[in-house]
Structures are given as structure tokens and as C-alpha cells.
Amino acid sequence: MDREYLDEALSRLVKDAGFQPEGWTHIEVKEYRRLVQGAHAAKVDTDLRNMRLLRIEPHADDPAKARATLSSGRVIGLTFKSAGSHVVVVLELLPPETDNP
């Protein structure tokens, strides 16, 4: 599954092994990178959604969206787009005021 990032920090976390955004703990960085690795390994969105370790919850109103909550409570929004057999997940950092679905 391909990945797109709506936040520069989320993109940089994937590209730069030494990067840690301000306010993020080492554990949050590790959990986020685990989420991205799961997305990389997944063939379809259900592969990723079914990985319990990633704590992915479906969106209440939109089946193309989900959210992954890091242990700190920080939330990563996931939007799944597909065209035939090609699936892309768009990752974004959700602001605290939109953390509840």
C-alpha cells in the first residue's frame, strides 16, 4: 500500500531516522513508525485495519477513514483511497479538538 502524508513532520519521521518532532516522545515515534511499516506491508486497507497492535478504529461516518491512537493519546488520521487494485493511505496528524469521532 502506498502512503501519502499531509503533515511534513509525519513525512520526515519516515525519511529521517534521527528526527523526533518537538513534543513527541521516543515511544510515540516508534509507534508511528510501526504504523507506517504496517501500511507499507499491507496489500489492502483491511490488512492494516486488522493489525490490533496499531489500535486502528473505524470512523463513525465514513468507511474510507480511520484513526490510529498512539499510547500518548496523539491521533493519526487515516484516509484510504483506492483505484482498482491500487490502494493509498493518507496519514495526517489530527489536532486535539478533532480527536473524538
Secondary structure, DSSP 4 states (H G I P E B T S, - for coil): -EEEESSHHHHHHHH-TT---TT--HHHHHHHHHHHHHHHH-SSHHHHHT-GGG-EEE-SS-TTEEEEE-TTS-EEEEEEEEETTEEEEEEEEPPGGG---
